[in-house]
Amino acid sequence: MVIVLVVVPDALEGRVGLALARIIGWAVAFPIWLLIVERNWQARFGPIARFALQVPLWVAAALVADWISGQARINLG
């Protein structure tokens, strides 16, 4: 997740702007999450447990991706 949320916006930022690039990053990350993770979680957890576990994971992934992107911008000047 974090890789997609870092790489996609950074690759697109020069063409479409950072805000739109981040939206596209989420649009790419979401179906990947659904195909790879969600199917397994549906078999193990109910909807409330999935929600309670996934929301913090998505928020953490977004914060880590934002931090990585910020550090890269600082180091690249």
PyMOL Python script that loads the backbone (N, CA, C, O; Angstrom):
from pymol import cmd

cmd.read_pdbstr("""\
ATOM      1  N   MET A   1       0.817  -1.190   0.000  1.00  0.00           N
ATOM      2  CA  MET A   1       0.000   0.000   0.000  1.00  0.00           C
ATOM      3  C   MET A   1       0.861   1.255   0.000  1.00  0.00           C
ATOM      4  O   MET A   1       0.682   2.154  -0.822  1.00  0.00           O
ATOM      5  N   VAL A   2       1.787   1.294   0.929  1.00  0.00           N
ATOM      6  CA  VAL A   2       2.619   2.493   1.047  1.00  0.00           C
ATOM      7  C   VAL A   2       3.407   2.726  -0.238  1.00  0.00           C
ATOM      8  O   VAL A   2       3.564   3.863  -0.682  1.00  0.00           O
ATOM      9  N   ILE A   3       3.894   1.659  -0.820  1.00  0.00           N
ATOM     10  CA  ILE A   3       4.673   1.800  -2.056  1.00  0.00           C
ATOM     11  C   ILE A   3       3.828   2.442  -3.148  1.00  0.00           C
ATOM     12  O   ILE A   3       4.285   3.361  -3.827  1.00  0.00           O
ATOM     13  N   VAL A   4       2.611   1.970  -3.319  1.00  0.00           N
ATOM     14  CA  VAL A   4       1.729   2.541  -4.341  1.00  0.00           C
ATOM     15  C   VAL A   4       1.417   3.995  -4.024  1.00  0.00           C
ATOM     16  O   VAL A   4       1.401   4.839  -4.921  1.00  0.00           O
ATOM     17  N   LEU A   5       1.168   4.294  -2.743  1.00  0.00           N
ATOM     18  CA  LEU A   5       0.811   5.652  -2.351  1.00  0.00           C
ATOM     19  C   LEU A   5       1.990   6.620  -2.408  1.00  0.00           C
ATOM     20  O   LEU A   5       1.800   7.834  -2.341  1.00  0.00           O
ATOM     21  N   VAL A   6       3.199   6.092  -2.530  1.00  0.00           N
ATOM     22  CA  VAL A   6       4.379   6.949  -2.706  1.00  0.00           C
ATOM     23  C   VAL A   6       4.751   7.052  -4.180  1.00  0.00           C
ATOM     24  O   VAL A   6       4.940   8.151  -4.702  1.00  0.00           O
ATOM     25  N   VAL A   7       4.856   5.918  -4.843  1.00  0.00           N
ATOM     26  CA  VAL A   7       5.384   5.887  -6.206  1.00  0.00           C
ATOM     27  C   VAL A   7       4.441   6.549  -7.212  1.00  0.00           C
ATOM     28  O   VAL A   7       4.881   7.361  -8.026  1.00  0.00           O
ATOM     29  N   VAL A   8       3.173   6.217  -7.167  1.00  0.00           N
ATOM     30  CA  VAL A   8       2.233   6.751  -8.164  1.00  0.00           C
ATOM     31  C   VAL A   8       2.144   8.282  -8.100  1.00  0.00           C
ATOM     32  O   VAL A   8       2.304   8.935  -9.131  1.00  0.00           O
ATOM     33  N   PRO A   9       1.892   8.876  -6.921  1.00  0.00           N
ATOM     34  CA  PRO A   9       1.829  10.341  -6.905  1.00  0.00           C
ATOM     35  C   PRO A   9       3.152  11.013  -7.285  1.00  0.00           C
ATOM     36  O   PRO A   9       3.151  12.026  -7.985  1.00  0.00           O
ATOM     37  N   ASP A  10       4.267  10.462  -6.833  1.00  0.00           N
ATOM     38  CA  ASP A  10       5.555  11.066  -7.181  1.00  0.00           C
ATOM     39  C   ASP A  10       5.821  10.983  -8.685  1.00  0.00           C
ATOM     40  O   ASP A  10       6.421  11.890  -9.261  1.00  0.00           O
ATOM     41  N   ALA A  11       5.383   9.913  -9.307  1.00  0.00           N
ATOM     42  CA  ALA A  11       5.593   9.766 -10.747  1.00  0.00           C
ATOM     43  C   ALA A  11       4.696  10.712 -11.545  1.00  0.00           C
ATOM     44  O   ALA A  11       5.076  11.164 -12.625  1.00  0.00           O
ATOM     45  N   LEU A  12       3.519  11.008 -11.022  1.00  0.00           N
ATOM     46  CA  LEU A  12       2.549  11.826 -11.764  1.00  0.00           C
ATOM     47  C   LEU A  12       2.555  13.301 -11.379  1.00  0.00           C
ATOM     48  O   LEU A  12       1.947  14.120 -12.068  1.00  0.00           O
ATOM     49  N   GLU A  13       3.222  13.645 -10.304  1.00  0.00           N
ATOM     50  CA  GLU A  13       3.135  15.005  -9.761  1.00  0.00           C
ATOM     51  C   GLU A  13       3.482  16.087 -10.776  1.00  0.00           C
ATOM     52  O   GLU A  13       2.814  17.120 -10.816  1.00  0.00           O
ATOM     53  N   GLY A  14       4.500  15.880 -11.588  1.00  0.00           N
ATOM     54  CA  GLY A  14       4.901  16.886 -12.564  1.00  0.00           C
ATOM     55  C   GLY A  14       3.886  17.105 -13.670  1.00  0.00           C
ATOM     56  O   GLY A  14       3.867  18.166 -14.294  1.00  0.00           O
ATOM     57  N   ARG A  15       3.044  16.115 -13.919  1.00  0.00           N
ATOM     58  CA  ARG A  15       2.075  16.197 -15.014  1.00  0.00           C
ATOM     59  C   ARG A  15       0.714  16.722 -14.585  1.00  0.00           C
ATOM     60  O   ARG A  15       0.080  17.475 -15.324  1.00  0.00           O
ATOM     61  N   VAL A  16       0.252  16.329 -13.386  1.00  0.00           N
ATOM     62  CA  VAL A  16      -1.116  16.652 -12.994  1.00  0.00           C
ATOM     63  C   VAL A  16      -1.228  17.405 -11.675  1.00  0.00           C
ATOM     64  O   VAL A  16      -2.341  17.745 -11.274  1.00  0.00           O
ATOM     65  N   GLY A  17      -0.149  17.676 -10.995  1.00  0.00           N
ATOM     66  CA  GLY A  17      -0.209  18.324  -9.691  1.00  0.00           C
ATOM     67  C   GLY A  17      -0.310  17.299  -8.578  1.00  0.00           C
ATOM     68  O   GLY A  17      -0.795  16.187  -8.785  1.00  0.00           O
ATOM     69  N   LEU A  18       0.152  17.681  -7.401  1.00  0.00           N
ATOM     70  CA  LEU A  18       0.246  16.727  -6.292  1.00  0.00           C
ATOM     71  C   LEU A  18      -1.116  16.237  -5.813  1.00  0.00           C
ATOM     72  O   LEU A  18      -1.277  15.045  -5.555  1.00  0.00           O
ATOM     73  N   ALA A  19      -2.094  17.120  -5.690  1.00  0.00           N
ATOM     74  CA  ALA A  19      -3.403  16.709  -5.173  1.00  0.00           C
ATOM     75  C   ALA A  19      -4.052  15.658  -6.074  1.00  0.00           C
ATOM     76  O   ALA A  19      -4.523  14.629  -5.590  1.00  0.00           O
ATOM     77  N   LEU A  20      -4.077  15.910  -7.360  1.00  0.00           N
ATOM     78  CA  LEU A  20      -4.671  14.944  -8.292  1.00  0.00           C
ATOM     79  C   LEU A  20      -3.843  13.668  -8.358  1.00  0.00           C
ATOM     80  O   LEU A  20      -4.395  12.575  -8.489  1.00  0.00           O
ATOM     81  N   ALA A  21      -2.524  13.800  -8.269  1.00  0.00           N
ATOM     82  CA  ALA A  21      -1.652  12.624  -8.287  1.00  0.00           C
ATOM     83  C   ALA A  21      -1.926  11.729  -7.085  1.00  0.00           C
ATOM     84  O   ALA A  21      -1.896  10.504  -7.203  1.00  0.00           O
ATOM     85  N   ARG A  22      -2.192  12.330  -5.934  1.00  0.00           N
ATOM     86  CA  ARG A  22      -2.523  11.523  -4.744  1.00  0.00           C
ATOM     87  C   ARG A  22      -3.873  10.827  -4.897  1.00  0.00           C
ATOM     88  O   ARG A  22      -4.038   9.690  -4.457  1.00  0.00           O
ATOM     89  N   ILE A  23      -4.826  11.494  -5.510  1.00  0.00           N
ATOM     90  CA  ILE A  23      -6.134  10.868  -5.761  1.00  0.00           C
ATOM     91  C   ILE A  23      -5.963   9.673  -6.696  1.00  0.00           C
ATOM     92  O   ILE A  23      -6.553   8.616  -6.476  1.00  0.00           O
ATOM     93  N   ILE A  24      -5.170   9.843  -7.720  1.00  0.00           N
ATOM     94  CA  ILE A  24      -4.907   8.730  -8.641  1.00  0.00           C
ATOM     95  C   ILE A  24      -4.193   7.600  -7.914  1.00  0.00           C
ATOM     96  O   ILE A  24      -4.477   6.428  -8.161  1.00  0.00           O
ATOM     97  N   GLY A  25      -3.266   7.940  -7.019  1.00  0.00           N
ATOM     98  CA  GLY A  25      -2.587   6.919  -6.213  1.00  0.00           C
ATOM     99  C   GLY A  25      -3.563   6.097  -5.394  1.00  0.00           C
ATOM    100  O   GLY A  25      -3.454   4.872  -5.340  1.00  0.00           O
ATOM    101  N   TRP A  26      -4.531   6.772  -4.746  1.00  0.00           N
ATOM    102  CA  TRP A  26      -5.561   6.054  -3.994  1.00  0.00           C
ATOM    103  C   TRP A  26      -6.433   5.211  -4.925  1.00  0.00           C
ATOM    104  O   TRP A  26      -6.836   4.103  -4.570  1.00  0.00           O
ATOM    105  N   ALA A  27      -6.723   5.737  -6.118  1.00  0.00           N
ATOM    106  CA  ALA A  27      -7.535   4.991  -7.082  1.00  0.00           C
ATOM    107  C   ALA A  27      -6.818   3.731  -7.558  1.00  0.00           C
ATOM    108  O   ALA A  27      -7.469   2.745  -7.902  1.00  0.00           O
ATOM    109  N   VAL A  28      -5.506   3.752  -7.581  1.00  0.00           N
ATOM    110  CA  VAL A  28      -4.731   2.562  -7.956  1.00  0.00           C
ATOM    111  C   VAL A  28      -4.609   1.614  -6.760  1.00  0.00           C
ATOM    112  O   VAL A  28      -4.718   0.398  -6.917  1.00  0.00           O
ATOM    113  N   ALA A  29      -4.384   2.166  -5.576  1.00  0.00           N
ATOM    114  CA  ALA A  29      -4.164   1.335  -4.382  1.00  0.00           C
ATOM    115  C   ALA A  29      -5.422   0.578  -3.960  1.00  0.00           C
ATOM    116  O   ALA A  29      -5.338  -0.569  -3.520  1.00  0.00           O
ATOM    117  N   PHE A  30      -6.574   1.209  -4.091  1.00  0.00           N
ATOM    118  CA  PHE A  30      -7.810   0.592  -3.620  1.00  0.00           C
ATOM    119  C   PHE A  30      -8.123  -0.737  -4.298  1.00  0.00           C
ATOM    120  O   PHE A  30      -8.390  -1.712  -3.597  1.00  0.00           O
ATOM    121  N   PRO A  31      -8.103  -0.826  -5.644  1.00  0.00           N
ATOM    122  CA  PRO A  31      -8.402  -2.128  -6.262  1.00  0.00           C
ATOM    123  C   PRO A  31      -7.338  -3.182  -5.947  1.00  0.00           C
ATOM    124  O   PRO A  31      -7.651  -4.368  -5.843  1.00  0.00           O
ATOM    125  N   ILE A  32      -6.092  -2.753  -5.796  1.00  0.00           N
ATOM    126  CA  ILE A  32      -5.050  -3.713  -5.418  1.00  0.00           C
ATOM    127  C   ILE A  32      -5.371  -4.293  -4.048  1.00  0.00           C
ATOM    128  O   ILE A  32      -5.261  -5.500  -3.835  1.00  0.00           O
ATOM    129  N   TRP A  33      -5.770  -3.422  -3.117  1.00  0.00           N
ATOM    130  CA  TRP A  33      -6.154  -3.873  -1.776  1.00  0.00           C
ATOM    131  C   TRP A  33      -7.325  -4.849  -1.863  1.00  0.00           C
ATOM    132  O   TRP A  33      -7.313  -5.897  -1.217  1.00  0.00           O
ATOM    133  N   LEU A  34      -8.327  -4.508  -2.655  1.00  0.00           N
ATOM    134  CA  LEU A  34      -9.498  -5.376  -2.765  1.00  0.00           C
ATOM    135  C   LEU A  34      -9.143  -6.743  -3.322  1.00  0.00           C
ATOM    136  O   LEU A  34      -9.633  -7.758  -2.827  1.00  0.00           O
ATOM    137  N   LEU A  35      -8.302  -6.784  -4.339  1.00  0.00           N
ATOM    138  CA  LEU A  35      -7.956  -8.057  -4.964  1.00  0.00           C
ATOM    139  C   LEU A  35      -7.049  -8.921  -4.099  1.00  0.00           C
ATOM    140  O   LEU A  35      -7.192 -10.144  -4.078  1.00  0.00           O
ATOM    141  N   ILE A  36      -6.133  -8.308  -3.398  1.00  0.00           N
ATOM    142  CA  ILE A  36      -5.136  -9.085  -2.672  1.00  0.00           C
ATOM    143  C   ILE A  36      -5.529  -9.341  -1.225  1.00  0.00           C
ATOM    144  O   ILE A  36      -5.406 -10.469  -0.749  1.00  0.00           O
ATOM    145  N   VAL A  37      -5.996  -8.330  -0.522  1.00  0.00           N
ATOM    146  CA  VAL A  37      -6.199  -8.449   0.922  1.00  0.00           C
ATOM    147  C   VAL A  37      -7.646  -8.712   1.297  1.00  0.00           C
ATOM    148  O   VAL A  37      -7.929  -9.586   2.116  1.00  0.00           O
ATOM    149  N   GLU A  38      -8.552  -7.970   0.711  1.00  0.00           N
ATOM    150  CA  GLU A  38      -9.945  -7.998   1.161  1.00  0.00           C
ATOM    151  C   GLU A  38     -10.577  -9.387   1.090  1.00  0.00           C
ATOM    152  O   GLU A  38     -11.321  -9.766   1.994  1.00  0.00           O
ATOM    153  N   ARG A  39     -10.303 -10.137   0.055  1.00  0.00           N
ATOM    154  CA  ARG A  39     -10.898 -11.481  -0.060  1.00  0.00           C
ATOM    155  C   ARG A  39     -10.505 -12.371   1.111  1.00  0.00           C
ATOM    156  O   ARG A  39     -11.339 -13.097   1.651  1.00  0.00           O
ATOM    157  N   ASN A  40      -9.235 -12.315   1.502  1.00  0.00           N
ATOM    158  CA  ASN A  40      -8.783 -13.119   2.632  1.00  0.00           C
ATOM    159  C   ASN A  40      -9.397 -12.635   3.938  1.00  0.00           C
ATOM    160  O   ASN A  40      -9.750 -13.446   4.794  1.00  0.00           O
ATOM    161  N   TRP A  41      -9.524 -11.341   4.098  1.00  0.00           N
ATOM    162  CA  TRP A  41     -10.089 -10.788   5.325  1.00  0.00           C
ATOM    163  C   TRP A  41     -11.579 -11.096   5.439  1.00  0.00           C
ATOM    164  O   TRP A  41     -12.081 -11.286   6.547  1.00  0.00           O
ATOM    165  N   GLN A  42     -12.294 -11.150   4.319  1.00  0.00           N
ATOM    166  CA  GLN A  42     -13.725 -11.473   4.365  1.00  0.00           C
ATOM    167  C   GLN A  42     -13.951 -12.864   4.925  1.00  0.00           C
ATOM    168  O   GLN A  42     -14.939 -13.102   5.619  1.00  0.00           O
ATOM    169  N   ALA A  43     -13.045 -13.782   4.631  1.00  0.00           N
ATOM    170  CA  ALA A  43     -13.184 -15.145   5.120  1.00  0.00           C
ATOM    171  C   ALA A  43     -12.881 -15.241   6.615  1.00  0.00           C
ATOM    172  O   ALA A  43     -13.353 -16.164   7.279  1.00  0.00           O
ATOM    173  N   ARG A  44     -12.106 -14.307   7.150  1.00  0.00           N
ATOM    174  CA  ARG A  44     -11.661 -14.398   8.547  1.00  0.00           C
ATOM    175  C   ARG A  44     -12.406 -13.475   9.503  1.00  0.00           C
ATOM    176  O   ARG A  44     -12.583 -13.809  10.675  1.00  0.00           O
ATOM    177  N   PHE A  45     -12.842 -12.320   9.015  1.00  0.00           N
ATOM    178  CA  PHE A  45     -13.413 -11.303   9.898  1.00  0.00           C
ATOM    179  C   PHE A  45     -14.783 -10.869   9.406  1.00  0.00           C
ATOM    180  O   PHE A  45     -15.076 -10.931   8.212  1.00  0.00           O
ATOM    181  N   GLY A  46     -15.612 -10.433  10.331  1.00  0.00           N
ATOM    182  CA  GLY A  46     -16.903  -9.847   9.979  1.00  0.00           C
ATOM    183  C   GLY A  46     -16.720  -8.416   9.497  1.00  0.00           C
ATOM    184  O   GLY A  46     -15.616  -7.873   9.551  1.00  0.00           O
ATOM    185  N   PRO A  47     -17.799  -7.810   9.028  1.00  0.00           N
ATOM    186  CA  PRO A  47     -17.676  -6.461   8.453  1.00  0.00           C
ATOM    187  C   PRO A  47     -17.230  -5.401   9.466  1.00  0.00           C
ATOM    188  O   PRO A  47     -16.450  -4.514   9.120  1.00  0.00           O
ATOM    189  N   ILE A  48     -17.703  -5.478  10.681  1.00  0.00           N
ATOM    190  CA  ILE A  48     -17.324  -4.476  11.686  1.00  0.00           C
ATOM    191  C   ILE A  48     -15.854  -4.622  12.063  1.00  0.00           C
ATOM    192  O   ILE A  48     -15.145  -3.623  12.186  1.00  0.00           O
ATOM    193  N   ALA A  49     -15.396  -5.842  12.244  1.00  0.00           N
ATOM    194  CA  ALA A  49     -13.986  -6.076  12.570  1.00  0.00           C
ATOM    195  C   ALA A  49     -13.086  -5.638  11.417  1.00  0.00           C
ATOM    196  O   ALA A  49     -12.033  -5.042  11.641  1.00  0.00           O
ATOM    197  N   ARG A  50     -13.497  -5.931  10.195  1.00  0.00           N
ATOM    198  CA  ARG A  50     -12.704  -5.495   9.033  1.00  0.00           C
ATOM    199  C   ARG A  50     -12.592  -3.987   8.985  1.00  0.00           C
ATOM    200  O   ARG A  50     -11.510  -3.445   8.757  1.00  0.00           O
ATOM    201  N   PHE A  51     -13.710  -3.305   9.200  1.00  0.00           N
ATOM    202  CA  PHE A  51     -13.706  -1.852   9.195  1.00  0.00           C
ATOM    203  C   PHE A  51     -12.775  -1.318  10.290  1.00  0.00           C
ATOM    204  O   PHE A  51     -11.963  -0.423  10.053  1.00  0.00           O
ATOM    205  N   ALA A  52     -12.910  -1.881  11.479  1.00  0.00           N
ATOM    206  CA  ALA A  52     -12.102  -1.426  12.614  1.00  0.00           C
ATOM    207  C   ALA A  52     -10.609  -1.679  12.398  1.00  0.00           C
ATOM    208  O   ALA A  52      -9.779  -0.923  12.902  1.00  0.00           O
ATOM    209  N   LEU A  53     -10.265  -2.710  11.673  1.00  0.00           N
ATOM    210  CA  LEU A  53      -8.860  -3.011  11.397  1.00  0.00           C
ATOM    211  C   LEU A  53      -8.339  -2.251  10.178  1.00  0.00           C
ATOM    212  O   LEU A  53      -7.189  -1.811  10.171  1.00  0.00           O
ATOM    213  N   GLN A  54      -9.153  -2.095   9.172  1.00  0.00           N
ATOM    214  CA  GLN A  54      -8.686  -1.510   7.919  1.00  0.00           C
ATOM    215  C   GLN A  54      -8.558   0.006   7.956  1.00  0.00           C
ATOM    216  O   GLN A  54      -7.636   0.557   7.354  1.00  0.00           O
ATOM    217  N   VAL A  55      -9.444   0.679   8.637  1.00  0.00           N
ATOM    218  CA  VAL A  55      -9.364   2.139   8.675  1.00  0.00           C
ATOM    219  C   VAL A  55      -8.029   2.602   9.262  1.00  0.00           C
ATOM    220  O   VAL A  55      -7.372   3.455   8.665  1.00  0.00           O
ATOM    221  N   PRO A  56      -7.607   2.066  10.414  1.00  0.00           N
ATOM    222  CA  PRO A  56      -6.288   2.493  10.912  1.00  0.00           C
ATOM    223  C   PRO A  56      -5.141   2.113   9.974  1.00  0.00           C
ATOM    224  O   PRO A  56      -4.159   2.849   9.875  1.00  0.00           O
ATOM    225  N   LEU A  57      -5.249   0.987   9.293  1.00  0.00           N
ATOM    226  CA  LEU A  57      -4.195   0.603   8.355  1.00  0.00           C
ATOM    227  C   LEU A  57      -4.128   1.569   7.174  1.00  0.00           C
ATOM    228  O   LEU A  57      -3.038   1.963   6.760  1.00  0.00           O
ATOM    229  N   TRP A  58      -5.273   1.951   6.635  1.00  0.00           N
ATOM    230  CA  TRP A  58      -5.301   2.892   5.509  1.00  0.00           C
ATOM    231  C   TRP A  58      -4.785   4.267   5.935  1.00  0.00           C
ATOM    232  O   TRP A  58      -4.027   4.905   5.204  1.00  0.00           O
ATOM    233  N   VAL A  59      -5.196   4.717   7.113  1.00  0.00           N
ATOM    234  CA  VAL A  59      -4.730   6.020   7.602  1.00  0.00           C
ATOM    235  C   VAL A  59      -3.225   5.977   7.833  1.00  0.00           C
ATOM    236  O   VAL A  59      -2.514   6.913   7.467  1.00  0.00           O
ATOM    237  N   ALA A  60      -2.734   4.897   8.439  1.00  0.00           N
ATOM    238  CA  ALA A  60      -1.303   4.757   8.674  1.00  0.00           C
ATOM    239  C   ALA A  60      -0.534   4.716   7.359  1.00  0.00           C
ATOM    240  O   ALA A  60       0.522   5.336   7.243  1.00  0.00           O
ATOM    241  N   ALA A  61      -1.045   4.001   6.378  1.00  0.00           N
ATOM    242  CA  ALA A  61      -0.383   3.936   5.072  1.00  0.00           C
ATOM    243  C   ALA A  61      -0.320   5.317   4.439  1.00  0.00           C
ATOM    244  O   ALA A  61       0.703   5.687   3.862  1.00  0.00           O
ATOM    245  N   ALA A  62      -1.396   6.082   4.540  1.00  0.00           N
ATOM    246  CA  ALA A  62      -1.416   7.435   3.970  1.00  0.00           C
ATOM    247  C   ALA A  62      -0.419   8.339   4.682  1.00  0.00           C
ATOM    248  O   ALA A  62       0.295   9.107   4.036  1.00  0.00           O
ATOM    249  N   LEU A  63      -0.366   8.254   5.998  1.00  0.00           N
ATOM    250  CA  LEU A  63       0.558   9.097   6.755  1.00  0.00           C
ATOM    251  C   LEU A  63       2.014   8.735   6.482  1.00  0.00           C
ATOM    252  O   LEU A  63       2.860   9.616   6.329  1.00  0.00           O
ATOM    253  N   VAL A  64       2.300   7.447   6.421  1.00  0.00           N
ATOM    254  CA  VAL A  64       3.668   7.012   6.121  1.00  0.00           C
ATOM    255  C   VAL A  64       4.054   7.426   4.702  1.00  0.00           C
ATOM    256  O   VAL A  64       5.168   7.903   4.481  1.00  0.00           O
ATOM    257  N   ALA A  65       3.157   7.252   3.748  1.00  0.00           N
ATOM    258  CA  ALA A  65       3.444   7.649   2.367  1.00  0.00           C
ATOM    259  C   ALA A  65       3.680   9.154   2.278  1.00  0.00           C
ATOM    260  O   ALA A  65       4.587   9.597   1.573  1.00  0.00           O
ATOM    261  N   ASP A  66       2.878   9.938   2.984  1.00  0.00           N
ATOM    262  CA  ASP A  66       3.063  11.386   2.979  1.00  0.00           C
ATOM    263  C   ASP A  66       4.405  11.758   3.610  1.00  0.00           C
ATOM    264  O   ASP A  66       5.097  12.648   3.116  1.00  0.00           O
ATOM    265  N   TRP A  67       4.769  11.090   4.682  1.00  0.00           N
ATOM    266  CA  TRP A  67       6.043  11.351   5.342  1.00  0.00           C
ATOM    267  C   TRP A  67       7.216  11.006   4.415  1.00  0.00           C
ATOM    268  O   TRP A  67       8.175  11.772   4.312  1.00  0.00           O
ATOM    269  N   ILE A  68       7.137   9.854   3.743  1.00  0.00           N
ATOM    270  CA  ILE A  68       8.203   9.450   2.817  1.00  0.00           C
ATOM    271  C   ILE A  68       8.329  10.465   1.685  1.00  0.00           C
ATOM    272  O   ILE A  68       9.437  10.869   1.333  1.00  0.00           O
ATOM    273  N   SER A  69       7.211  10.873   1.122  1.00  0.00           N
ATOM    274  CA  SER A  69       7.243  11.858   0.035  1.00  0.00           C
ATOM    275  C   SER A  69       7.832  13.178   0.524  1.00  0.00           C
ATOM    276  O   SER A  69       8.616  13.812  -0.182  1.00  0.00           O
ATOM    277  N   GLY A  70       7.456  13.586   1.720  1.00  0.00           N
ATOM    278  CA  GLY A  70       7.995  14.820   2.285  1.00  0.00           C
ATOM    279  C   GLY A  70       9.495  14.740   2.509  1.00  0.00           C
ATOM    280  O   GLY A  70      10.214  15.701   2.237  1.00  0.00           O
ATOM    281  N   GLN A  71       9.975  13.603   3.003  1.00  0.00           N
ATOM    282  CA  GLN A  71      11.401  13.420   3.215  1.00  0.00           C
ATOM    283  C   GLN A  71      12.158  13.433   1.886  1.00  0.00           C
ATOM    284  O   GLN A  71      13.259  13.977   1.800  1.00  0.00           O
ATOM    285  N   ALA A  72      11.574  12.844   0.869  1.00  0.00           N
ATOM    286  CA  ALA A  72      12.219  12.835  -0.443  1.00  0.00           C
ATOM    287  C   ALA A  72      12.316  14.244  -1.000  1.00  0.00           C
ATOM    288  O   ALA A  72      13.329  14.606  -1.600  1.00  0.00           O
ATOM    289  N   ARG A  73      11.264  15.051  -0.807  1.00  0.00           N
ATOM    290  CA  ARG A  73      11.289  16.439  -1.291  1.00  0.00           C
ATOM    291  C   ARG A  73      12.346  17.265  -0.548  1.00  0.00           C
ATOM    292  O   ARG A  73      13.027  18.094  -1.152  1.00  0.00           O
ATOM    293  N   ILE A  74      12.477  17.035   0.759  1.00  0.00           N
ATOM    294  CA  ILE A  74      13.474  17.749   1.555  1.00  0.00           C
ATOM    295  C   ILE A  74      14.880  17.381   1.082  1.00  0.00           C
ATOM    296  O   ILE A  74      15.732  18.252   0.909  1.00  0.00           O
ATOM    297  N   ASN A  75      15.115  16.090   0.877  1.00  0.00           N
ATOM    298  CA  ASN A  75      16.448  15.636   0.499  1.00  0.00           C
ATOM    299  C   ASN A  75      16.815  16.009  -0.938  1.00  0.00           C
ATOM    300  O   ASN A  75      17.991  16.201  -1.249  1.00  0.00           O
ATOM    301  N   LEU A  76      15.818  16.111  -1.810  1.00  0.00           N
ATOM    302  CA  LEU A  76      16.094  16.486  -3.192  1.00  0.00           C
ATOM    303  C   LEU A  76      16.152  17.998  -3.386  1.00  0.00           C
ATOM    304  O   LEU A  76      16.577  18.492  -4.430  1.00  0.00           O
ATOM    305  N   GLY A  77      15.722  18.708  -2.371  1.00  0.00           N
ATOM    306  CA  GLY A  77      15.816  20.161  -2.383  1.00  0.00           C
ATOM    307  C   GLY A  77      14.691  20.793  -3.065  1.00  0.00           C
ATOM    308  O   GLY A  77      14.634  22.019  -3.154  1.00  0.00           O
TER     309      GLY A  77
END
""", "prot")
cmd.dss("prot")
cmd.show_as("cartoon", "prot")
cmd.util.cbc("prot")
cmd.orient("prot")
